[in-house]
Amino acid sequence: MWEEVSSTILHNKSPYQLLFDQDPDFNGLKVFGPLCFASTISSHMTKLDASAKNMCFLGL
């Protein structure tokens, strides 16, 4: 999960890491709501590649 929060523009750190100089604590997060799908469509896909990735909502 962590790789989806970090940014290459921020040298592979999250905004939280830059502000507080420590990793965020994900222990308090809970899954809520229905299953959702994040689009993975790119120009280099073939018709058999997956066009979405299964995701879930997280919150406190």
C-alpha positions in Angstrom: 0.0 0.0 0.0 2.8 2.4 0.8 4.0 2.6 -2.8 0.7 4.1 -3.8 0.9 6.9 -1.3 4.5 8.1 -2.1 5.4 10.3 -5.0 8.5 10.3 -7.3 8.3 14.1 -7.4 8.8 14.1 -3.6 11.7 11.7 -3.9 9.4 8.7 -3.1 8.1 10.2 0.1 4.6 11.1 1.1 3.5 14.6 2.0 3.1 13.3 5.6 6.7 12.2 5.7 8.0 15.6 4.5 5.8 17.5 7.1 6.4 15.3 10.2 9.7 13.5 9.3 8.2 10.1 10.1 6.1 7.4 8.5 2.4 7.7 8.9 0.6 5.2 11.2 -1.9 3.1 9.2 -3.1 1.0 12.2 -6.2 3.1 12.8 -7.5 2.8 9.3 -10.6 0.7 8.6 -12.2 -0.5 5.4 -15.6 1.0 4.6 -18.0 1.1 1.7 -18.2 -1.0 -1.4 -15.5 -2.4 -3.6 -14.3 0.2 -6.0 -12.1 0.1 -9.2 -9.2 2.4 -10.1 -8.6 2.9 -13.8 -5.3 1.6 -15.1 -5.9 2.6 -18.7 -2.7 3.6 -20.6 -1.7 4.0 -24.2 0.5 0.9 -24.1 -2.2 -1.6 -23.2 -3.3 -4.6 -25.2 -6.9 -5.7 -25.2 -6.2 -8.5 -22.7 -4.6 -6.3 -20.1 -6.7 -5.4 -17.0 -8.3 -1.9 -17.4 -9.0 -1.5 -13.6 -7.5 -2.4 -10.3 -9.7 -3.6 -7.3 -9.5 -1.1 -4.4 -11.2 -0.3 -1.2 -12.0 2.8 0.7 -10.0 3.5 3.9 -10.8 5.9 6.8 -10.6 6.5 10.5 
